Amino acid sequence: MSAVREAVVLPAIFLTVALVGGLQIDARVALVPPSLFSLVLATLLFAALIRGGVVAPDRLLHSSRSALQNANGAVVLVSAFVAAAQILSMVIPRSGLPLFFADLFLLVLLVNALVSVRDRVHLLRSLAVMLGSALLLKFVLLASLSAPADSRTARLLFALFDAATFGSIAQEAQAPAAGYVAFAAVALFLIGVSLLPAPPQVRTHTALSRRD
Amino acid sequence: MTRESIVRGVGLIGAVVYAAAIGWLYASQPQTVAQVTGGFASIVGAYSIDEQAFADGLRFFNRDQFVEARAAFARADPAERGARTQYYIAYSYYRQGWGRLHNDDALFAKGLATIDKAIALAPRERLVVDDPGLQIHSADELRAELQRGMTHELSDWNPLRVFRTRK
């Protein structure tokens, strides 16, 4: 991996994700730190990335590397972990049943990825699908259910839906920009993760399978 | 020094500065671009309030034109980094919200939030304003007065309350 990628590109990507991932845009703009559960999920995601050969920590931190190289590697690992926690926190709904089920599904998916996925490409693909689905759920499906209604009939239907579900589904209304910001953050995070240094044998294996 | 070492060194410093800036943004929760730029400027000691707008604010404040005073103070201190300006804004909420029979809790709550900001900005959290036009000179007293004004107790029904004066 080149010095520019390790020292400049990856920290810039992950720190930007850490910043943008915490943006909560509604009536006022707030920067929200990741929840405790997001930190747990990020730990699982990081373990899955290491086991799946997406990132090789020994290519970032090793006794054979100089102190400066190890410092750059540590920055990449720490910023990637914070970005992972922040991106998971961002795509999880804020309250009610959607929060509970999204937490549960992400936990199951990440544990499954941790124990079963051993291939870099498959893991990156399943990570993209997982984050994309969560993004759609929160910023498209739930946002449309929670958006302020235009007509009286729509307002009445929303009120009935809210009453029927005991207010456990509807979320706080978000600004339209929130979804675009989330999409950009997820895309940036996936680019950053795909740029992380992989173990040498994984690269060889991928190259061989490509040749086949 | 090789080119790679320079790239790595610059990258490390840049990452640390960027991470510190992100940490500051999370801690201070700025709401406007002016607050962001003013915050960074005050960190390097390059922030100053607009004295002309501050003088305008004081003039409005002394004429009991509190809404106008707050607008001028906000213009003087767009980043909300000046302890003295924030003190006057909090005082304007106190004076506007004060009532002989009852206080306006919403204005007092805003005053309390602003005086907390002023205290946090003051060196060693001690803020004293020597203005003969004010009856409360320290941020701690103003904070206590705002808190007292928002507390509902039996003495609120004391008819002698109508004789108390605004500070």
Interface residues (C-beta under 8 A of the other chain):
Chain A: A3 V4 E6 A7 V8 P11 A12 L15 A18 L19 G22 R28 V29 A30 L31 P33 L68 Q69 A71 N72 V75 S79
Chain B: E4 S5 V7 R8 G9 V10 G11 L12 G14 A15 V16 Y18 A19 I22 L25 Y26 Q29 Q31
